[in-house]
Amino acid sequence: MSPEQRSVAALRALWAAAADKPGETDYALLQEVDGAYVGRSRGGLPALVIPLSEVAPTTVGRRASGCEIVGHPSTRFVFGGHDTVGPAAALLCTEPNLVDAFAVLALDVASRARDGGGTWSSVLAAVEEWQTLLTPRQLPSAEAEEGLWGELWFLSQAEDVDRALAGWRGPEGDATDFFVSGKSAEVKTSRQRRQHHVSQSQVSTPAGTYEAWVLSIWVKLDPGTSNTVAQLADEILERSERPWRCTPPAPARRVLAAEQSRLCRDVRRARRARMVQRRRRSSRARRGPRRFALALSRCPRRSSSSRRGAQRFPLAALPRSRIRRRITVRLADLLADTALEELERIAHEHAKTEDHLSRPQLLLTIEGVLRSYRFLQDFLIDRQPPTFAIMTLLLDAPEFTLPTSEFRSLVLAETARICRAIDANEVLKRDDQLRVYRRVLYQARSNDMQIDASEAALLAVLRQELNVAHVEHFLIEHHADLREFWREDSAYMRELQALRSAGLVFVNERNTILPEDLGVVVRQVLGVDMSRSAARRLFEHLPGHDLHDALQAVGAPSSGTKDERIDRLIAHMAQPRVVLRGVDLDTLRAICRDTGAAVSGAKDDLIERIVGYMSAGRDLIREPEPPPPAAEPRRLSEARFNELFEHLRGHELAGILGEFDLRRSGTKETQVRALWDAQRAETTLLACLTGPELDGLLRRVGLKAGGGSKPDRIDRLLGHLASLDGVAAPEAHSAAPAPQSEEEISG
């Protein structure tokens, strides 16, 4: 046995011997090791207590999945007849089945803390170095993985794999993914049918004067298929006669280099000309990379025997009417242009992180927080007018963008219009039913002008009990009783600056921008179902008597032509979901047929489908419905299935439903029922959860969190629930170690 193994065995024996002794102090010290003390915490956890020279009272520790480090500014040490008081750091093992690994960590940290002078920074650096060593490699984004899958699938279809590999230019970042024998091909893969993003260079001259083609592939997640990225790569390497020669300098690179050199001057001239044109006339200019969306509305239906549909056509010969120019900017693009100091401020204020993160980590953290429904709801519910006008104007604007020079006047005019409509009793007609909510909101504002967490929770309960829609809350903020809190000259700049400070709205010299990927969530928070143009298209499908009933419901005059009635509904901000609830089932099915949506399902399902189609503009491009997914085998009965998914939080259920394009509204029972009707296996649905969310579910079910990989934890969870019905759980592919008591570990 090596000295290291003997040291680990000795520590394990010490911790095991003290396992049955009750803790009378915070840490029972057992033995000194390199100036530190091996012991057990009051709760019985194996510990390493390291005396330090100083620990600040504001010191923040670290916590990993199996261990924890805590700083104590003042600690009493009683060991070997000595009784002293001083600062210390305590390293704790929180997973009993990882005691041996923790012993190795403790010995190394104790040694390095002694060499580092016994400071908190030296201890923390040693722990963080281990954490960095064992941190798993970051996975590629879903978009990058889809693109790689499409290129690998294209390679797998080639008759001569070696020739296709030699012309593969995707990893080098060229304008096209493949260039073989004077022809280039660009492979576009997406989960959204017939819509892709291409750069300017891919549209104008992707391969110089050579012929260029684009291949559009639509994919869907299918847990039962064998066509993964890794399996496609293995298949290609097996077919390749010279797999080690996949990346030599190919003739394609030399041909493209000569062609690009010849066109370099023309490209620069064209860019300068475009810049001049944008400066003169482009109120649609946008910072960041320019993107285009390719609307492939005339591509033929994909094969029914495959989950991918592809259509090849010359890119240069594509009619301009089929290229919809879009220069909308996503949140990641806008954050990438933000200064590091501003990113750190946003992370500190809204992500609540104190760690010093790198710029990529900051971007990922901030983007995740800003795109969450909970953050947007908590933030926007506390804002006052004219925030509602700012957000609705940007949501209704083309590309979520309005000129900065005109934005202030537009916002003030829209806010004044809403106030006049409320004063004239044209909006919020049921004022008597909203009086209680308005009084509570007034009291919350009169305290400190802010709505804290407890007040927000109370208002949420009132909205549910009084049937107050989200949009009505923001409209009530414009009521005459509440204008004293916000009606001042600085209101516009105050609210706009708050939105900019939170990273929700971006302003440059030309444009005021709402990131396009925040649009859907912001609409849900505001309670606005769709843009005004989409609502107009929807109301045009309604017959006269339904328009008459909808106008009467909002207290508006019901006479006039159809166009006048529709204008009146939009002016009163009647939400399509509310209007459609008063429409009969036959009319809803007729609207579905007219817009190209499926006509099956209950009334609530039809309403959600119509709203989703119209808000996304899918009624403008008729698309065939995808075939229903094949039923996957399940391990739980319906009762146990419902019991399992009812333990999920609301945002966790919404995330799973959104992953499979299922209805996310309604009660929790309705959402769980939608998951059951989706015919998806429990493992497929639970795989959408993150690691911490899955651990939380395990705790709520009564099981121990952690203890294996994600598939192992899912298998353990399903096996536990299946055993409650007396159903034998199928054998897992890999099993996590069973939880043990401390006595068993010590032995």
C-alpha positions in Angstrom: 0.0 0.0 0.0 1.4 3.4 -1.0 1.8 6.2 1.6 -1.1 8.1 -0.1 -3.3 5.1 0.3 -2.4 4.6 3.9 -3.1 8.3 4.6 -6.6 8.0 3.0 -7.3 4.8 4.9 -6.3 6.5 8.2 -8.6 9.4 7.6 -11.5 7.1 6.7 -10.9 5.1 9.9 -10.9 8.3 12.0 -14.2 9.5 10.5 -15.7 6.0 10.9 -14.7 5.8 14.6 -16.4 9.1 15.4 -19.5 8.4 13.4 -21.5 7.2 16.5 -20.4 9.9 18.8 -22.9 12.7 19.3 -21.5 16.2 18.4 -21.4 18.6 21.3 -19.4 21.3 19.5 -19.5 22.6 15.9 -16.5 20.4 15.0 -15.1 17.5 16.9 -11.4 17.5 16.2 -9.8 14.1 15.8 -6.2 14.5 14.5 -3.8 17.1 13.3 -2.7 16.9 9.6 -0.2 19.4 8.2 -1.4 22.1 10.6 -5.1 21.4 9.9 -7.5 19.2 11.9 -9.5 16.2 10.8 -12.9 16.1 12.5 -16.6 15.7 12.2 -19.2 18.5 12.1 -22.1 18.7 14.6 -24.2 17.1 11.9 -21.8 14.1 11.5 -20.2 15.2 8.2 -16.5 14.4 7.7 -14.6 17.7 7.9 -11.2 19.3 7.6 -10.8 22.4 9.8 -7.9 24.7 8.7 -6.8 27.5 11.1 -6.2 30.7 9.1 -4.6 34.1 9.7 -7.7 36.0 8.9 -11.3 35.5 7.6 -13.4 38.5 6.7 -16.9 38.6 8.1 -18.3 39.0 4.6 -16.5 36.0 3.2 -18.6 33.8 0.9 -17.9 30.1 0.8 -18.3 27.6 -2.1 -20.6 24.6 -2.5 -20.3 21.8 -5.0 -22.4 18.6 -5.4 -20.3 16.6 -3.0 -18.4 19.1 -0.7 -18.7 22.5 0.8 -16.2 25.1 2.1 -17.2 27.6 4.8 -15.3 30.4 6.3 -15.5 31.2 10.1 -14.1 34.6 11.3 -13.8 33.2 14.8 -13.6 29.6 15.9 -12.6 27.9 19.2 -10.0 25.1 18.9 -9.8 22.5 21.8 -7.3 19.8 20.9 -4.4 18.1 22.7 -4.8 20.2 25.9 -4.7 23.5 24.1 -7.7 25.9 23.9 -7.4 28.7 21.4 -9.7 31.0 19.4 -9.1 32.1 15.8 -10.4 32.2 12.2 -10.7 29.0 10.3 -12.0 27.4 7.1 -14.0 24.2 7.2 -14.1 21.8 4.3 -17.1 19.4 4.6 -18.1 16.2 2.7 -21.8 16.3 2.0 -22.0 13.0 0.2 -21.3 9.9 2.4 -20.4 7.7 -0.5 -17.5 10.1 -1.6 -15.5 9.9 1.6 -12.4 8.3 0.0 -12.3 11.0 -2.7 -12.9 13.7 -0.1 -9.9 12.4 1.9 -7.6 12.9 -1.1 -9.0 16.4 -1.5 -8.6 17.2 2.2 -5.0 16.0 2.3 -4.1 18.2 -0.7 -5.9 21.2 0.5 -4.3 21.0 4.0 -0.8 20.7 2.5 -1.3 23.6 0.1 -2.9 25.8 2.8 0.2 25.3 4.9 2.5 26.2 2.0 0.3 29.2 1.1 0.7 30.8 4.6 -2.7 29.8 6.0 -4.8 32.3 4.2 -8.4 32.1 3.0 -7.3 32.8 -0.6 -4.8 29.9 -0.6 -7.5 27.5 0.6 -10.1 28.7 -1.8 -7.6 28.6 -4.7 -6.8 24.9 -3.9 -10.5 24.0 -3.9 -11.3 25.9 -7.1 -8.3 24.3 -8.8 -9.9 20.8 -8.1 -13.2 22.1 -9.2 -11.7 23.4 -12.5 -10.0 20.1 -13.1 -13.2 18.1 -12.6 -15.6 20.5 -14.3 -17.2 18.8 -17.4 -16.5 20.3 -20.7 -19.1 22.7 -21.9 -21.5 21.2 -24.4 -22.1 23.0 -27.7 -25.3 25.0 -28.1 -28.4 23.3 -29.6 -28.1 25.5 -32.7 -24.5 24.4 -33.3 -25.3 20.8 -32.7 -28.2 20.9 -35.2 -25.9 22.5 -37.8 -23.2 19.9 -37.3 -25.8 17.1 -37.5 -27.0 18.5 -40.9 -23.5 18.6 -42.3 -22.7 15.1 -41.1 -26.0 13.8 -42.5 -25.1 15.4 -45.9 -21.7 13.7 -45.8 -23.3 10.4 -45.0 -25.4 10.6 -48.1 -22.4 11.1 -50.4 -21.4 8.3 -52.7 -17.7 9.2 -52.4 -17.2 10.1 -48.7 -13.5 10.9 -49.1 -14.2 13.4 -51.8 -16.9 15.0 -49.8 -14.7 15.2 -46.8 -11.9 16.8 -48.8 -14.4 19.6 -49.8 -15.9 20.1 -46.4 -15.4 23.7 -45.5 -17.8 24.1 -42.6 -15.2 23.7 -39.8 -13.1 26.5 -41.4 -16.0 29.0 -41.3 -16.1 29.5 -45.1 -19.2 31.1 -46.7 -20.4 27.7 -47.8 -20.1 24.3 -46.1 -18.9 22.3 -49.1 -17.0 23.0 -52.3 -16.4 20.1 -54.6 -15.6 20.2 -58.4 -16.4 23.9 -58.8 -19.8 23.6 -57.0 -20.6 24.7 -53.5 -23.3 23.7 -51.1 -24.6 25.4 -47.9 -26.4 23.1 -45.5 -29.0 24.8 -43.3 -30.6 22.7 -40.4 -33.3 24.0 -38.1 -36.2 22.9 -36.0 -38.4 25.6 -37.5 -39.7 24.5 -40.8 -38.5 26.4 -43.8 -36.8 29.2 -42.0 -33.1 29.7 -41.7 -30.6 32.5 -41.0 -27.9 33.2 -43.6 -25.3 35.9 -43.7 -24.9 38.6 -46.3 -21.9 36.9 -47.9 -23.9 33.7 -48.4 -26.6 35.6 -50.3 -24.5 37.8 -52.6 -21.5 35.8 -53.8 -21.1 32.7 -51.6 -18.6 31.0 -54.0 -17.6 33.8 -56.3 -18.7 33.0 -59.9 -19.2 29.3 -59.1 -22.6 27.7 -58.8 -23.9 27.7 -55.2 -26.8 25.5 -53.8 -28.5 25.5 -50.5 -29.9 22.4 -48.8 -32.7 23.0 -46.2 -33.2 20.3 -43.6 -35.9 20.4 -41.0 -35.3 18.1 -38.0 -37.2 17.1 -34.9 -36.0 15.5 -31.7 -36.6 11.7 -31.8 -35.2 9.8 -28.8 -35.9 6.5 -30.6 -33.7 7.2 -33.7 -30.1 6.1 -34.1 -29.0 9.1 -36.1 -27.1 11.0 -33.5 -24.1 13.2 -34.2 -21.7 10.6 -32.8 -23.2 7.7 -34.8 -23.2 9.7 -38.0 -19.5 10.5 -37.5 -18.7 6.8 -36.8 -20.6 5.8 -40.0 -18.7 8.3 -42.1 -15.3 7.2 -40.7 -16.1 3.6 -41.3 -16.9 4.4 -45.0 -13.8 6.5 -45.4 -10.8 4.7 -46.8 -8.4 7.4 -45.5 -10.1 8.9 -42.4 -6.8 10.4 -41.2 -6.7 12.6 -44.3 -10.0 14.3 -43.6 -8.5 17.8 -43.2 -5.6 18.3 -45.7 -5.3 21.5 -47.8 -7.9 20.6 -50.4 -7.9 22.0 -54.0 -11.2 23.6 -53.1 -9.4 25.9 -50.7 -7.0 27.0 -53.4 -9.7 27.6 -55.9 -11.8 29.6 -53.4 -8.8 31.6 -52.3 -8.0 32.7 -55.9 -11.6 33.6 -56.6 -11.9 35.5 -53.3 -8.7 37.4 -54.1 -10.1 38.4 -57.5 -13.4 39.6 -56.0 -11.8 41.3 -53.0 -11.9 44.8 -54.5 -15.5 44.5 -55.8 -16.6 43.3 -52.4 -15.1 46.2 -50.6 -16.7 48.6 -53.1 -20.1 47.0 -52.6 -19.8 47.2 -48.8 -18.9 50.9 -49.0 -21.9 51.5 -51.2 -24.2 49.7 -48.8 -22.9 51.7 -45.9 -23.6 55.0 -47.7 -27.1 53.8 -48.5 -27.8 52.8 -44.9 -26.6 56.1 -43.6 -28.9 58.0 -45.9 -32.1 56.1 -45.7 -31.9 53.2 -43.3 -33.9 53.7 -40.2 -33.8 49.9 -40.0 -30.0 49.8 -39.5 -29.0 47.6 -36.6 -25.8 47.0 -34.7 -24.3 43.6 -34.7 -24.2 41.0 -37.5 -26.8 41.3 -40.2 -29.0 38.3 -40.6 -31.6 37.1 -43.2 -34.3 34.6 -42.8 -35.0 32.4 -45.8 -38.7 31.7 -46.2 -39.0 28.4 -48.1 -42.8 28.6 -48.5 -42.9 26.6 -51.8 -40.7 23.7 -50.9 -42.5 20.4 -51.4 -43.7 18.3 -48.5 -41.1 16.1 -46.9 -41.2 12.4 -47.2 -43.6 10.8 -44.7 -41.1 8.0 -44.0 -38.5 10.4 -42.6 -38.3 13.1 -40.0 -36.3 15.4 -42.2 -37.3 17.3 -45.3 -34.9 18.7 -47.8 -35.2 20.7 -51.0 -32.3 21.8 -53.1 -32.3 24.9 -55.3 -29.7 27.3 -56.7 -29.2 30.1 -54.2 -28.3 32.7 -56.9 -31.5 31.8 -58.8 -33.8 32.1 -55.7 -36.5 34.8 -56.4 -36.2 37.8 -54.2 -39.8 37.5 -53.3 -39.0 34.3 -51.5 -36.2 35.9 -49.4 -37.7 37.8 -46.5 -35.0 40.3 -45.3 -34.8 40.4 -41.6 -32.4 42.4 -39.6 -33.8 41.6 -36.2 -31.2 41.1 -33.5 -31.3 38.5 -30.8 -30.4 39.1 -27.2 -27.1 37.3 -27.5 -26.0 39.6 -30.3 -26.9 42.8 -28.4 -25.2 41.6 -25.2 -22.1 40.7 -27.1 -21.6 44.4 -28.0 -22.1 45.5 -24.4 -19.1 46.7 -22.3 -17.8 44.3 -19.7 -18.5 46.7 -16.8 -22.1 46.9 -17.9 -22.4 43.1 -18.1 -21.0 42.7 -14.6 -23.5 45.3 -13.3 -26.4 43.5 -14.9 -25.2 40.1 -13.5 -24.8 41.6 -10.0 -28.2 43.3 -10.0 -30.4 40.8 -11.8 -28.6 37.5 -11.8 -27.6 38.0 -8.2 -24.1 36.6 -8.7 -21.0 37.6 -6.8 -18.5 35.4 -8.6 -16.0 36.9 -11.0 -17.0 35.2 -14.3 -15.4 35.4 -17.6 -17.1 37.3 -20.4 -18.6 34.1 -22.1 -19.9 33.0 -18.7 -21.4 36.4 -18.0 -23.2 36.4 -21.4 -24.6 32.9 -20.8 -25.7 33.8 -17.2 -27.3 37.1 -18.1 -29.1 35.7 -21.2 -30.6 32.8 -19.2 -31.9 35.2 -16.5 -33.3 37.8 -18.9 -35.2 35.2 -21.0 -36.9 33.6 -17.9 -40.6 34.3 -17.4 -40.1 34.7 -13.7 -37.6 37.5 -14.0 -39.6 39.4 -16.6 -42.8 39.1 -14.6 -41.2 40.3 -11.3 -39.4 43.1 -13.1 -42.3 44.4 -15.4 -45.0 44.1 -12.7 -43.1 46.7 -10.7 -42.8 49.2 -13.5 -45.1 52.1 -14.1 -46.3 54.0 -17.2 -45.1 54.6 -19.8 -43.4 51.1 -19.6 -46.5 49.5 -21.0 -46.5 51.8 -24.0 -42.8 51.3 -24.6 -43.1 47.5 -24.7 -46.3 47.3 -26.7 -45.1 49.7 -29.3 -41.9 47.7 -29.8 -43.9 44.4 -29.9 -46.1 45.8 -32.6 -43.2 47.4 -34.6 -41.7 45.6 -37.6 -38.6 43.7 -36.5 -39.3 44.9 -32.9 -37.5 48.2 -33.8 -38.6 51.9 -33.9 -36.5 55.0 -34.8 -35.0 56.6 -31.7 -35.7 60.1 -33.0 -39.5 59.4 -33.0 -39.7 57.0 -30.1 -40.3 59.5 -27.3 -43.2 61.1 -29.1 -44.8 57.8 -30.0 -44.6 56.5 -26.4 -46.1 59.7 -24.9 -48.9 59.7 -27.5 -49.7 56.1 -26.9 -49.7 56.7 -23.1 -52.0 59.7 -23.5 -54.3 57.7 -25.7 -54.7 55.0 -23.1 -55.4 57.5 -20.4 -58.0 59.2 -22.5 -59.7 55.9 -23.2 -59.8 55.0 -19.5 -61.2 58.4 -18.6 -63.9 58.0 -21.3 -64.7 54.6 -19.9 -63.8 53.0 -23.3 -61.2 50.8 -21.8 -61.6 48.9 -18.4 -65.4 49.1 -18.8 -65.9 46.8 -15.9 -64.5 49.4 -13.5 -66.7 48.3 -10.6 -65.3 44.8 -10.6 -61.7 46.2 -10.7 -62.2 48.7 -7.8 -60.9 46.4 -5.1 -57.8 45.5 -7.1 -57.1 49.2 -7.9 -57.4 50.2 -4.3 -54.9 47.5 -3.2 -52.5 48.5 -6.0 -52.8 52.2 -4.9 -52.0 51.2 -1.3 -48.9 49.2 -2.5 -47.7 52.2 -4.6 -48.3 54.7 -1.8 -46.0 53.0 0.6 -42.7 53.4 -1.3 -43.6 53.6 -5.0 -42.3 50.0 -5.4 -44.1 46.6 -5.3 -42.1 44.3 -3.2 -42.3 40.5 -3.2 -45.1 40.2 -0.6 -47.2 42.9 -2.4 -46.6 41.2 -5.7 -47.8 37.9 -4.3 -50.9 39.5 -2.8 -51.7 41.2 -6.2 -51.3 37.8 -8.0 -53.8 36.2 -5.6 -56.2 39.0 -6.3 -55.8 38.7 -10.0 -56.7 35.1 -9.8 -59.7 35.5 -7.4 -61.1 38.6 -9.2 -60.4 37.2 -12.7 -58.2 40.2 -13.5 -56.1 39.7 -16.7 -52.4 40.6 -16.8 -53.1 43.3 -19.4 -55.7 44.9 -17.1 -53.1 45.3 -14.4 -50.9 47.4 -16.7 -53.9 49.3 -17.9 -55.1 50.1 -14.3 -51.7 51.7 -13.7 -52.9 54.4 -16.1 -56.1 55.1 -14.1 -56.6 58.6 -12.8 -56.2 57.4 -9.1 -52.7 56.1 -9.8 -51.3 58.9 -12.1 -50.0 60.8 -9.1 -47.2 58.2 -8.8 -45.8 58.5 -12.3 -47.2 61.5 -14.2 -44.2 63.7 -14.4 -41.8 65.0 -17.1 -39.1 62.5 -16.1 -41.3 59.4 -16.3 -40.3 58.5 -19.8 -36.6 58.7 -19.2 -36.9 57.0 -15.9 -38.7 54.0 -17.3 -36.7 53.7 -20.5 -33.5 53.9 -18.4 -34.8 51.1 -16.2 -35.5 48.9 -19.2 -32.1 49.6 -20.6 -30.4 49.0 -17.3 -32.1 45.6 -17.1 -31.0 44.6 -20.6 -34.5 44.4 -22.0 -34.4 47.4 -24.4 -31.3 48.6 -26.3 -31.0 52.1 -27.7 -28.5 53.4 -30.3 -28.3 56.6 -32.3 -30.8 55.3 -34.9 -33.0 52.6 -33.4 -34.6 51.5 -30.1 -34.6 47.7 -30.1 -36.4 44.9 -28.3 -34.5 41.6 -28.7 -36.6 39.3 -30.9 -36.2 36.3 -28.7 -37.7 38.2 -25.8 -40.9 39.0 -27.7 -42.9 35.9 -26.9 -42.1 36.0 -23.1 -42.8 39.7 -22.9 -46.2 39.2 -24.5 -47.1 36.6 -22.0 -46.1 38.8 -19.1 -48.0 41.8 -20.4 -51.0 39.6 -21.2 -51.0 40.7 -24.9 -51.8 37.7 -27.1 -50.5 39.1 -30.4 -49.7 42.2 -32.3 -52.4 44.5 -33.5 -51.9 43.5 -37.1 -52.3 39.8 -36.2 -55.3 40.6 -34.1 -56.9 42.4 -37.0 -56.3 39.4 -39.3 -57.9 37.2 -36.7 -61.0 39.4 -36.1 -61.6 39.5 -39.9 -62.4 35.8 -39.7 -65.2 36.4 -37.2 -68.8 36.8 -38.4 -70.8 39.9 -37.6 -72.7 38.5 -34.6 -69.5 37.4 -32.9 -68.0 40.9 -33.4 -71.2 42.4 -32.0 -71.0 40.1 -28.9 -67.3 40.9 -28.4 -67.9 44.7 -28.5 -70.8 44.4 -26.0 -68.6 42.4 -23.7 -66.0 45.3 -23.5 -68.7 47.9 -23.3 -68.1 49.4 -26.7 -70.7 50.5 -29.4 -71.5 47.5 -31.6 -72.9 49.3 -34.6 -71.0 50.1 -37.8 -69.3 48.3 -40.6 -67.1 45.2 -40.0 -63.9 47.3 -40.4 -65.2 49.8 -37.9 -66.1 47.1 -35.4 -62.6 45.6 -35.7 -61.0 49.0 -35.3 -63.1 49.4 -32.1 -62.1 46.1 -30.7 -58.4 46.8 -31.3 -58.7 50.3 -29.8 -60.3 48.7 -26.7 -57.4 46.2 -26.5 -59.7 43.3 -26.5 -57.5 40.2 -26.3 -58.1 37.5 -28.9 -58.2 34.7 -26.3 -61.1 36.4 -24.4 -62.9 37.1 -27.7 -62.6 33.5 -29.0 -64.0 32.1 -25.8 -67.4 33.6 -26.8 -67.2 32.0 -30.3 -68.9 28.7 -31.0 -67.0 25.6 -31.9 -68.0 25.5 -35.6 -66.6 29.0 -36.1 -63.3 28.1 -34.4 -62.9 25.1 -36.6 -63.6 27.2 -39.7 -60.9 29.6 -38.6 -58.5 26.7 -38.2 -59.3 25.5 -41.7 -58.8 29.0 -43.1 -55.5 29.5 -41.4 -54.1 26.0 -42.1 -54.2 24.8 -38.5 -55.5 21.4 -37.4 -59.2 21.3 -36.6 -59.2 18.5 -34.0 -59.4 19.0 -30.2 -61.5 20.6 -27.6 -62.4 24.3 -27.6 -59.6 25.4 -25.4 -57.1 23.5 -27.7 -58.5 25.2 -30.8 -58.2 28.7 -29.2 -54.6 28.1 -28.2 -53.8 26.8 -31.6 -55.4 29.7 -33.4 -53.7 32.3 -31.1 -50.3 30.5 -31.7 -50.8 30.4 -35.4 -51.8 34.0 -35.8 -49.2 35.5 -33.4 -46.4 33.7 -35.2 -47.8 34.7 -38.6 -48.2 31.1 -39.7 -51.5 32.0 -41.2 -49.6 33.9 -43.9 -47.7 30.9 -45.0 -49.7 27.7 -45.2 -47.7 24.8 -43.9 -48.8 21.1 -43.6 -49.0 19.7 -40.1 -46.2 17.3 -39.0 -47.3 13.7 -38.4 -48.1 12.8 -34.8 -45.1 11.3 -32.9 -45.0 7.6 -32.5 -46.2 6.4 -29.0 -43.2 5.6 -26.8 -43.3 2.9 -24.2 -43.9 4.1 -20.6 -43.0 2.6 -17.3 -45.7 4.2 -15.1 -49.4 4.0 -14.9 -51.4 7.1 -15.6 -52.0 7.7 -11.9 -48.3 7.5 -11.1 -47.4 9.5 -14.2 -49.7 12.3 -12.9 -48.3 12.1 -9.4 -44.8 12.4 -10.8 -45.3 15.4 -12.9 -47.5 17.2 -10.4 -44.4 17.5 -8.3 -42.8 19.8 -10.9 -42.8 23.6 -10.5 -44.8 25.7 -12.9 -41.7 26.9 -14.9 -40.4 23.3 -15.1 -43.6 22.1 -16.6 -43.7 25.0 -19.0 -40.2 24.2 -20.1 -41.0 20.6 -20.9 -44.3 21.5 -22.7 -42.4 24.2 -24.8 -39.8 21.7 -25.8 -42.4 19.6 -27.6 -44.6 22.5 -28.8 -47.4 21.6 -26.4 -50.0 23.8 -24.8 -48.5 25.6 -21.8 -51.6 27.5 -20.4 -54.2 26.2 -18.0 -54.0 24.6 -14.6 -51.3 22.2 -13.6 -53.7 19.3 -14.1 -54.3 20.5 -17.6 -50.6 20.7 -18.3 -49.9 17.3 -16.9 -52.8 15.9 -19.0 -51.2 17.4 -22.1 -47.9 15.6 -21.3 -49.8 12.3 -20.9 -51.6 12.8 -24.2 -48.3 13.5 -26.0 -47.4 9.8 -26.0 -43.9 10.5 -24.8 -42.0 8.3 -22.4 -41.2 9.5 -19.0 -37.4 9.4 -19.7 -37.9 11.6 -22.8 -39.9 14.2 -20.8 -37.6 14.2 -17.7 -34.5 14.6 -19.9 -35.6 18.2 -20.6 -35.0 19.1 -16.9 -31.7 20.5 -15.8 -29.6 18.7 -13.2 -30.6 20.9 -10.3 -34.3 20.7 -11.3 -34.1 16.9 -11.4 -32.5 16.9 -8.0 -35.3 19.1 -6.6 -37.8 16.6 -8.1 -36.0 13.7 -6.4 -36.2 15.5 -3.0 -39.9 16.3 -3.4 -40.7 12.6 -4.2 -38.7 11.6 -1.1 -35.5 10.3 -2.7 -32.0 11.4 -2.3 -30.6 13.9 -4.8 -27.5 13.3 -6.8 -25.8 10.0 -6.8 -25.1 9.3 -10.5 -25.5 10.7 -14.0 -28.8 12.2 -15.2 -30.1 9.0 -16.8 -29.2 7.1 -13.6 -31.2 9.5 -11.5 -34.2 9.4 -13.9 -34.0 5.6 -13.8 -33.9 5.6 -10.0 -36.9 7.9 -9.8 -39.0 5.9 -12.2 -38.0 2.6 -10.5 -39.2 4.0 -7.2 -42.6 5.1 -8.5 -43.1 1.9 -10.5 -42.4 -0.2 -7.4 -45.2 1.6 -5.6 -47.6 0.0 -8.0 -45.9 -3.4 -7.6 -44.6 -3.2 -11.2 -41.1 -4.5 -11.6 -38.9 -1.8 -13.1 -36.9 -2.8 -16.1 -33.2 -3.2 -15.6 -31.3 0.0 -16.1 -28.3 0.3 -18.5 -26.2 1.8 -15.7 -26.9 2.0 -12.0 -25.9 4.6 -9.4 -24.5 3.3 -6.1 -27.2 2.7 -3.6 -27.4 5.2 -0.7 -25.6 3.9 2.4 -25.7 4.8 6.0 -22.6 6.3 7.7 -22.0 3.0 9.6 -21.9 1.1 6.3 -19.5 3.6 4.8 -17.3 3.6 7.8 -17.0 -0.2 7.7 
